[in-house]
Amino acid sequence: MTNAVIETILSRRATKYYDPSASLSDDQIRELVRIGTSAPTSFHLQNWRFIAVRTPEAKARLSPIAWSQPAITEAAVTFIVCGQLVETSVIPDRLAPVVEAGIMPARLVPDWEIPARDLYMEYPQRRRDEAVRTATFGAAAMIYAAGSLGLGSTPMIGFDADAVHREFELAHDEVPVMLLSVGAERPGNWPQKPRRPVADVLDLV
């Protein structure tokens, strides 16, 4: 029996060649981000932001500070996937819709905020690590969502982070974790490359 989710994951590939004439609507871009934000985040922080670089003018700003990679100008959109340094004071606001939905009782909110504060706020590296994890989870969900919709995608770390921060006016607490191009493919892309055997990467204990 075929499982569509597993097939999407196993067939994913990094797209090199995009159809530059194909575009995505703003609603399609919003839907990709909506799906991305269903990914897990620590203490429901949802500490991410996505900048959708989709116009020729914005692509021209991004390209020279991202190694002039063709995907940036040829794909329909390139997301600047940002993680936000953990700030635990936002937890009550982030949990408010969860309480309103009847998923958790309000009395439990401090039980989330207090340990989160102890875990992160005196540890700058942990705050940054969590920002990177959060952004990566969101980007991964978008990659597989794009594949399920018949779109290619390319995650990229080849860019000048400081220049991206300046050019796109990121907040002081935002980390540009990766670029993620998404769009219609054109012929010539390789299939997914073979992976290391499971026996080489798995220990059963």
C-alpha positions in Angstrom: 0.0 0.0 0.0 1.4 3.4 -1.0 1.7 6.1 1.6 1.6 9.5 0.0 3.5 11.2 2.8 6.3 8.7 2.8 6.5 8.8 -1.0 6.8 12.6 -0.9 9.6 12.4 1.6 11.5 9.7 -0.2 11.2 11.5 -3.6 12.3 14.9 -2.3 15.3 16.4 -4.1 17.2 19.7 -4.1 16.0 21.5 -7.2 18.7 23.0 -9.3 16.6 24.0 -12.4 13.5 26.1 -12.0 11.0 27.3 -14.6 11.5 31.1 -14.4 8.2 31.8 -16.1 6.2 30.1 -13.4 4.9 32.0 -10.4 3.1 31.4 -7.2 0.2 33.5 -6.0 0.4 35.3 -2.7 -2.3 32.9 -1.4 -0.2 29.9 -2.4 2.8 31.5 -0.6 0.6 32.1 2.5 -0.5 28.5 2.5 3.0 27.1 2.4 3.9 29.3 5.4 0.7 28.2 7.2 1.7 24.6 6.7 5.3 25.4 7.8 4.0 26.9 11.1 2.3 23.7 12.0 5.8 22.3 12.8 6.8 21.8 16.4 8.3 24.6 18.5 9.6 24.5 22.1 7.0 25.6 24.7 4.8 26.6 21.7 7.0 29.7 21.3 6.5 29.8 17.5 9.6 31.9 17.3 10.0 32.2 13.5 9.3 34.6 10.7 9.3 34.1 6.9 10.2 36.8 4.4 8.9 35.8 0.9 11.2 37.3 -1.7 9.0 37.1 -4.8 9.3 40.3 -6.9 12.0 40.9 -9.4 13.1 43.9 -7.3 13.4 41.9 -4.1 15.2 39.1 -5.9 17.7 41.6 -7.3 18.4 42.7 -3.7 18.9 39.2 -2.4 20.8 37.6 -5.3 24.2 39.4 -4.9 24.3 38.8 -1.1 23.5 35.1 -1.7 26.3 34.1 -4.0 24.1 34.9 -7.1 22.7 31.4 -6.9 20.3 30.9 -9.9 17.5 29.6 -7.8 17.0 33.0 -6.2 16.1 34.6 -9.5 14.5 31.6 -11.3 12.3 30.1 -8.6 8.9 31.6 -7.9 9.8 32.6 -4.4 12.7 32.4 -2.0 11.9 32.5 1.7 14.3 34.0 4.2 13.6 31.7 7.0 14.3 33.5 10.3 14.4 32.1 13.8 13.9 34.5 16.7 16.0 34.3 19.8 13.9 32.7 22.6 12.0 35.3 24.7 9.9 33.4 27.2 7.8 36.4 28.3 5.7 35.8 25.1 4.6 32.3 26.3 1.3 33.5 27.9 0.2 35.3 24.7 1.3 32.3 22.5 -0.7 29.9 24.7 -3.8 32.1 25.0 -5.4 30.6 21.8 -4.6 27.1 23.2 -6.4 27.9 26.4 -9.3 29.5 24.5 -9.6 26.4 22.4 -10.0 24.3 25.5 -6.9 22.3 24.8 -5.1 23.3 28.1 -6.3 24.9 31.3 -5.1 28.5 32.1 -3.7 27.3 35.4 -1.0 25.4 33.5 0.5 28.4 31.7 2.9 29.3 34.5 4.0 25.6 34.5 5.3 26.3 30.9 6.6 29.8 31.2 8.7 29.3 34.4 10.7 26.2 33.3 11.2 27.8 29.9 12.6 30.9 31.5 15.0 28.8 33.6 16.0 26.7 30.6 16.8 29.6 28.2 17.0 33.1 29.4 20.4 33.0 31.1 21.9 30.9 28.3 22.4 32.9 25.1 23.6 29.9 23.1 20.5 27.9 24.0 18.3 30.9 22.9 20.1 30.9 19.6 20.1 27.1 19.2 16.4 27.0 19.7 15.9 29.8 17.1 17.8 27.7 14.6 15.9 24.5 15.5 12.5 26.3 15.2 13.3 27.8 11.8 14.6 24.5 10.5 11.5 22.5 11.6 9.3 25.1 9.8 11.4 25.0 6.6 11.4 21.2 6.5 7.6 21.2 6.7 7.5 23.7 3.8 9.9 21.5 1.8 7.6 18.5 2.0 4.5 20.5 1.5 6.0 21.9 -1.7 6.9 18.4 -2.9 3.3 17.2 -2.3 2.1 20.1 -4.4 4.4 19.1 -7.3 6.8 22.0 -6.6 10.6 21.9 -6.3 12.5 23.4 -3.4 16.1 24.2 -2.5 17.3 25.0 1.0 20.5 27.2 0.9 23.0 28.4 3.5 25.2 30.2 0.9 24.5 33.8 1.8 26.0 36.7 3.8 23.9 36.6 7.0 24.9 40.1 8.1 24.1 41.6 4.7 20.7 39.8 4.6 20.0 41.1 8.1 20.7 44.7 6.9 19.1 44.6 3.5 15.9 43.1 4.7 15.8 44.9 8.0 15.6 41.9 10.3 15.0 42.7 14.0 17.9 42.5 16.4 16.6 39.2 17.8 16.2 37.5 14.4 18.6 35.0 12.9 18.5 34.3 9.1 18.8 30.5 9.3 18.5 29.6 5.7 17.1 30.5 2.3 14.4 28.3 0.8 13.5 28.6 -2.8 10.3 27.1 -4.1 8.8 26.9 -7.6 7.9 24.9 -10.6 10.8 22.7 -11.9 12.1 22.5 -15.4 13.7 19.4 -16.8 17.2 18.3 -15.9 17.0 17.9 -12.1 18.6 14.9 -10.6 16.5 12.4 -8.5 17.2 12.2 -4.8 20.8 11.0 -4.2 21.4 7.7 -2.5 21.8 7.9 1.3 24.1 6.2 3.7 22.8 2.8 4.8 20.6 2.8 7.9 23.1 0.4 9.6 25.8 3.1 9.4 23.7 5.7 11.2 21.4 3.8 13.6 22.3 2.2 17.0 19.6 0.1 18.6 20.1 0.0 22.3 
